Amino acid sequence: MGILDSITHHIKVVPCDGGSKFKQTVIYNCKGSDKPSEEILKAEKEIYEKTYKAIEAYGAAHPESY
């Protein structure tokens, strides 16, 4: 994007009844006062959701790995 110094991801998976809860926080550290557009943020969110769904599907298909 050219407006970012860095991106920080915080991922937390917490056991709960019969499964787990997944929480992801993404922090965009921007240069100056520039900010990513809503379109970019929406596209990024969709990518993160697809990645989570793939991880979830792998975990469900391979429970012996845990």
N, C-alpha and C positions, 0 to 999 in steps of 0.2 A: 504493500500500500504506500510505502514511502513516508508515512506519517508516524510510524511506530518506532520507539526505542526498543521495546520488548513486549512479549506476551508471557504472562505467568498463569499456569494452570494449577488449580488445587482440586484434587480428586479424593473423595472420601467414600468408602464402602463400609456400611455398618450392618452387622447381622440383625435381623428382626424375625418375627414369627414366620417360620416357613420359607425364609429367603433372606434378602438383604435390600438395603436402600443405598442408592448411588446418588451422590451429590457432586456436581462439578461446578467450580467457579472459575471464570476466565477474567483476568485483569489485563486490560490493554493500557500499557504505559506509552502515552503519546508524546510526540515532540511538540513543544509549545502548546498552543490552544487548539490545534487541529484535532478532530475526532473522526472515527470511522462513521460512514453513513449508516442509516438504518438498514438499507439494502445489504450492505456488507455484513453487518451484525446478524441479520436474518439468515444469510447464506452460511455464515460460520456456524450458527446454531444448528442448522440442518445437518452440516457435516459432522458436528459433535454428536448429534442424536443418532445418525447412521452408524457412527463408530461404536457408540454404546450398544446399539441393537446388535451389532456383530459380536461384540464381547459377550453380551447376554446370551445370544444363540450358541456361541461356542461353549460357554459354561453349562448351559442346559444339556448340550449334546455330549459333554465330557465331564460328568459329575465326579468321576473317579480321580480327576486331576486335583480335587480339593480335599 
